[in-house]
């Protein structure tokens, strides 16, 4: 059986939910929350990690969320086959915190963080001038109610 097609069972879903709530909880505490023994929890965690369902554990700090007061998502439409060339240029812009490829109307979604609106405007103007950027749309993020960082 292909490991990539294995779905999580209800216990594994509970384990992941408990870890999302508090990844620093002890194995005993997690086992109690999930309703399994400590040994079962450890075995299930090892399986989730081996299968690639859990890729890592991380910390989200207040600075990760509030460090840059102006945050935005920029969606970009690219003409032709220039995506890799444009991505290479975008990655070099320090204010761009993440670059995601996507489907549908937009080819790329960028996460951008700046100190002020004038800085955001400057970054947007730079990106819009790249040869091959056909269209864009930007939304400023007003509040974050849940943030999960992935390794």
VMD Tcl script that draws the C-alpha trace (Angstrom):
set ca {
  {0.00 0.00 0.00}
  {1.26 3.49 -0.88}
  {2.07 5.44 2.30}
  {1.02 8.71 0.65}
  {-2.60 7.59 0.29}
  {-3.14 6.53 3.90}
  {-5.70 8.74 5.62}
  {-5.51 9.58 9.30}
  {-7.90 7.70 11.54}
  {-9.89 9.39 14.31}
  {-7.14 8.87 16.93}
  {-4.49 10.41 14.65}
  {-6.78 13.36 13.94}
  {-7.15 13.87 17.71}
  {-3.37 13.66 18.17}
  {-2.75 16.31 15.52}
  {-5.47 18.55 16.99}
  {-3.93 18.24 20.45}
  {-0.47 19.04 19.07}
  {-1.85 22.10 17.26}
  {-3.26 23.29 20.55}
  {-0.02 22.65 22.49}
  {2.92 20.99 20.73}
  {4.93 21.24 23.96}
  {2.55 19.04 25.97}
  {4.13 15.93 27.45}
  {3.39 12.53 25.95}
  {1.41 11.66 29.08}
  {-0.70 14.81 28.81}
  {-1.31 14.25 25.09}
  {-2.23 10.60 25.72}
  {-4.76 11.72 28.33}
  {-6.30 14.26 25.96}
  {-6.56 11.73 23.14}
  {-7.71 8.86 25.38}
  {-4.90 6.39 24.67}
  {-1.93 5.05 26.59}
  {1.41 6.82 26.50}
  {2.94 3.91 24.56}
  {0.13 4.02 21.98}
  {0.55 7.76 21.60}
  {4.30 7.43 21.06}
  {3.78 4.68 18.44}
  {1.13 6.73 16.63}
  {3.35 9.83 16.65}
  {6.22 7.84 15.17}
  {3.92 6.52 12.42}
  {2.58 10.01 11.65}
  {6.14 11.31 11.36}
  {7.35 8.33 9.27}
  {4.41 8.69 6.89}
  {5.09 12.39 6.51}
  {1.77 13.47 8.02}
  {3.70 15.40 10.67}
  {6.60 17.23 9.06}
  {7.93 19.00 12.12}
  {7.22 21.05 15.20}
  {7.65 24.79 15.38}
  {7.10 27.88 17.46}
  {5.03 30.88 16.42}
  {6.09 33.99 18.33}
  {4.28 37.27 18.80}
  {6.92 38.83 16.56}
  {6.03 36.37 13.77}
  {2.52 37.77 13.75}
  {2.99 41.39 14.77}
  {6.58 42.05 13.69}
  {5.54 43.76 10.49}
  {2.45 45.88 11.01}
  {1.47 46.01 7.32}
  {0.81 42.59 5.86}
  {-0.74 41.74 2.53}
  {-1.48 38.95 0.10}
  {-0.64 39.69 -3.53}
  {-2.05 37.48 -6.25}
  {-0.20 37.55 -9.57}
  {-1.18 36.44 -13.05}
  {1.80 35.66 -15.31}
  {1.77 35.62 -19.08}
  {3.49 32.81 -20.94}
  {6.09 30.62 -19.31}
  {7.90 33.18 -17.19}
  {6.86 31.88 -13.80}
  {10.24 30.48 -12.71}
  {12.08 33.62 -13.82}
  {9.61 35.84 -11.94}
  {9.71 33.62 -8.82}
  {13.53 33.87 -8.80}
  {13.27 37.68 -8.77}
  {10.49 37.78 -6.17}
  {12.42 35.54 -3.77}
  {15.15 38.21 -3.68}
  {12.77 40.85 -2.27}
  {13.19 40.88 1.53}
  {9.61 42.01 2.22}
  {8.23 38.91 0.48}
  {7.81 36.38 3.26}
  {6.38 33.50 1.21}
  {5.68 32.60 -2.41}
  {2.97 30.06 -3.24}
  {2.04 28.61 -6.63}
  {-1.67 28.08 -7.10}
  {-4.35 27.21 -9.61}
  {-7.29 29.17 -10.96}
  {-7.14 32.81 -11.99}
  {-3.83 33.54 -10.24}
  {-0.47 31.85 -10.81}
  {1.25 32.99 -7.61}
  {0.18 34.17 -4.17}
  {2.73 36.22 -2.21}
  {2.76 37.00 1.50}
  {4.28 40.45 1.99}
  {5.16 42.25 5.22}
  {6.34 45.86 5.58}
  {6.75 48.53 8.23}
  {4.42 51.05 6.55}
  {1.90 51.38 3.72}
  {4.36 53.44 1.68}
  {6.80 50.50 1.83}
  {4.08 48.09 0.72}
  {3.23 50.40 -2.18}
  {6.89 50.43 -3.24}
  {7.15 46.60 -3.15}
  {3.94 46.20 -5.13}
  {5.16 48.66 -7.76}
  {8.46 46.79 -8.13}
  {6.72 43.44 -8.61}
  {4.13 44.82 -11.03}
  {6.93 46.12 -13.27}
  {8.51 42.68 -13.70}
  {8.41 41.58 -17.33}
  {5.73 38.89 -17.59}
  {3.51 40.05 -14.72}
  {0.20 40.40 -16.52}
  {-2.15 41.22 -13.65}
  {-2.26 41.43 -9.88}
  {-4.61 41.94 -7.00}
  {-3.58 42.75 -3.44}
  {-5.48 42.42 -0.17}
  {-4.18 43.97 3.03}
  {-4.54 41.67 6.05}
  {-6.42 43.44 8.83}
  {-6.37 40.81 11.61}
  {-5.15 37.24 12.08}
  {-7.29 34.95 14.17}
  {-5.18 31.82 13.69}
  {-1.66 31.49 12.35}
  {0.13 28.21 11.77}
  {3.66 28.17 10.47}
  {4.89 25.20 8.47}
  {8.55 24.24 8.31}
}
mol new
graphics top color blue
foreach p $ca { graphics top sphere $p radius 0.5 }
foreach p [lrange $ca 0 end-1] q [lrange $ca 1 end] { graphics top cylinder $p $q radius 0.2 }
display resetview
